Amino acid sequence: MKVHYVILGCLIAGMILGGCQRTPVSTPTASLSAPTPTSPMMPTPAATTPMVTPTTVPIPSTTPSATLPMPTPTTEGLYTYAVVGVEPDEGLSVHSGPGVNYDVVGTLPYDATQIRLTSQKAQVQAISWVEIEWLSETPLRGWVNGNYLTQYVPAEAFCNAETAGLIERFEQAIRQADGRLLATLVSPVHGVDIWLWRSGRAINYDAAHARWVFSSTYVHNWGAHPASGEDTRGSFQEVVLPALRDAIQNPHEIRCNDRTVGGVAENYTWPARYRNINVYKIFKPGTPGVDLDWRIWLVGVEYVEGKPYLFALIHFQWEP
C-alpha cells in the first residue's frame, strides 16, 4: 500500500508540473505548380496591351499597416534586376509598402538596371510585390510590382552557348510543330509576346497556351497590316506559323543582339518598354533577283533564375 501511495504522488506531481499541454506542430506548406492542361480547349490568350505603371495618390496620414511574410530563402540575391514593361514617359513607382495604397517614395525610370531584391515579398490582390534596393547614385529602397522587373543580363554577357541553344530549340519546335517543347521555352514569368506586325498588337501566350498553338484554330486580331492598314485576323497556325517557317526553314542567319531592320531606326523595331531585354535576330535574306522577299524575326530573351526563356517575337517583312 505504501508503494501505491508513492506512485500516485509522483503522478499527481507530474501533472501539476507538466500540465496537459500538447506542443503545436506546424503544417508544411504545399508547393503549388501551374496546372497542366489536359485538353486543347484552353482559355483564349489575351492580347497584350501596354503595361500600365502602378501609380499612387499619396495618403498623408492613413498609410495602412500590413503583416509581412517571413523572409523566404531564395536564389534572387544572386542576381540583379531591371525594369521592363514601362514606357519612357512613365516610371515604376516605388512604395513604402506592398501595395498602391502606400506612399510613393521614389520612381524607377523605364530603363533602370542594377536593382536588387531583398527577401521580402507579399501578395496583394493577386499582385506579387517585392522589396527592392536600387543601387544608383541616389540609393532607393521600397516596394514595387514584381511584374515590372526582369533579371538583368548585360549585353556583353548575353551572347553565349546557352542563349544560342535556346534559339536552336525554338527553331526545332517550329519545324516540328512541337507544342510540348515550345511550352518549355516560354518565360514562366511574363509568357511570350508575339507581334505579327510591329505596328500591330501583341498576343501573349503563357506556357500552357503555347503548348496548343500548333493545333488551336482560335482567331486573334493581330492588328493593322503595315501596308493595307486593315486588321489581320487568324489563328497562330494560319498567319504566324507560315512566317516563322519561311524564315527558319530557308537559309538564314542568326545574329545576337542585332535589332536593326534595314534602314529602320532601332527605336522603332524594338519597343522601348523592352529596353532591358536582349535579342537574337533570325534573318532570311531576299532571294537573288527578287530581293524583296526577305524576312526578319526579332526574338527577345529574358532570364528567369539564371535560365534563358522566350520573352517576345516581332516579325518584319518588306512593306510597299
TAFEN-V466557 format. One record per backbone hydrogen bond with DSSP energy under -0.5 kcal/mol. CO is the residue of the C=O (numbers start at 1). NH is the residue of the N-H. E is the energy in kcal/mol with one decimal. If there is no record, write none. Layout:
[[CO/NH/E] [CO/NH/E]]
This chain:
[[1/5/-1.8] [2/6/-1.8] [3/7/-2.3] [4/8/-2.6] [5/9/-2.3] [6/10/-2.0] [7/11/-2.2] [8/12/-2.2] [9/13/-2.3] [10/14/-2.5] [11/15/-2.0] [12/16/-2.0] [13/17/-2.5] [14/18/-2.8] [15/19/-1.8] [18/21/-0.6] [26/28/-0.6] [30/32/-0.7] [35/37/-0.5] [40/42/-2.2] [46/204/-2.0] [48/202/-0.6] [51/53/-0.6] [54/93/-0.8] [56/58/-0.8] [58/60/-0.7] [66/68/-0.8] [75/78/-1.9] [76/79/-1.8] [80/152/-2.7] [81/115/-2.1] [82/150/-2.3] [87/90/-2.0] [90/110/-0.5] [91/93/-0.7] [92/108/-2.7] [93/95/-0.5] [94/105/-3.0] [94/106/-1.1] [95/143/-3.1] [97/99/-1.4] [99/102/-1.4] [103/96/-2.3] [103/105/-0.6] [106/94/-2.9] [108/92/-2.8] [109/112/-1.8] [112/83/-2.4] [114/135/-2.5] [115/81/-3.4] [116/133/-2.6] [119/72/-1.0] [120/131/-2.0] [121/69/-0.7] [122/124/-0.6] [122/129/-3.3] [124/127/-1.5] [127/124/-2.7] [127/129/-0.8] [128/146/-2.9] [129/122/-2.2] [130/144/-2.3] [131/118/-2.5] [132/142/-1.8] [133/116/-3.0] [133/135/-0.7] [134/136/-1.8] [134/140/-1.3] [137/139/-0.6] [140/134/-3.4] [142/132/-3.5] [143/95/-3.2] [144/130/-2.3] [144/146/-0.6] [145/148/-1.9] [146/149/-1.4] [148/84/-1.9] [150/82/-2.8] [151/303/-0.5] [154/157/-1.5] [154/158/-0.6] [155/158/-1.0] [155/159/-0.8] [158/160/-1.3] [160/164/-2.3] [161/165/-2.0] [162/166/-1.4] [163/167/-1.7] [164/168/-1.9] [165/169/-2.3] [166/170/-2.2] [167/171/-2.5] [168/172/-2.1] [169/173/-2.3] [170/174/-2.0] [171/175/-2.6] [172/176/-2.4] [173/177/-0.6] [173/178/-2.1] [174/177/-0.6] [177/179/-1.0] [178/182/-2.3] [179/183/-2.4] [180/184/-1.1] [181/184/-0.6] [181/185/-0.6] [182/185/-1.4] [182/186/-0.8] [183/186/-0.6] [185/310/-3.4] [187/191/-1.6] [192/194/-0.5] [192/205/-2.3] [193/195/-0.6] [193/313/-3.0] [194/196/-0.6] [194/203/-2.1] [195/315/-1.9] [197/200/-1.6] [201/196/-0.5] [202/48/-3.3] [203/194/-2.4] [205/192/-2.4] [206/210/-2.5] [207/211/-1.4] [209/212/-1.5] [210/213/-1.0] [212/215/-1.4] [212/216/-2.4] [216/237/-0.5] [220/222/-0.7] [220/234/-2.0] [222/201/-1.9] [223/232/-2.4] [225/229/-2.1] [230/225/-2.9] [231/233/-0.6] [232/222/-3.1] [234/220/-2.3] [235/239/-2.3] [235/240/-0.6] [236/240/-1.5] [236/241/-2.7] [240/244/-2.1] [241/245/-2.9] [242/246/-2.1] [243/247/-1.3] [244/248/-2.2] [245/249/-3.1] [246/250/-0.5] [253/255/-0.5] [253/283/-2.8] [255/258/-0.6] [255/281/-3.3] [257/259/-0.6] [261/264/-2.3] [264/261/-0.7] [265/268/-1.8] [265/269/-1.5] [266/270/-2.1] [271/274/-1.8] [272/275/-1.8] [273/85/-2.9] [274/277/-2.6] [276/278/-0.5] [278/301/-2.5] [279/257/-3.9] [280/282/-0.5] [280/299/-3.4] [281/255/-2.4] [281/283/-0.7] [282/284/-0.5] [282/297/-2.2] [283/253/-2.9] [283/285/-0.7] [284/295/-2.1] [287/290/-2.8] [287/291/-3.5] [290/292/-2.4] [291/294/-0.7] [294/318/-0.7] [295/284/-3.0] [296/316/-2.6] [297/282/-2.9] [297/299/-0.6] [298/300/-0.7] [298/314/-2.2] [299/280/-2.1] [300/311/-3.0] [300/312/-1.2] [301/278/-0.9] [302/309/-2.5] [303/151/-0.9] [304/307/-1.1] [307/304/-2.8] [309/302/-2.0] [310/187/-2.2] [311/193/-2.4] [312/300/-2.8] [313/195/-3.3] [314/298/-2.7] [315/198/-0.7] [316/296/-2.5]]
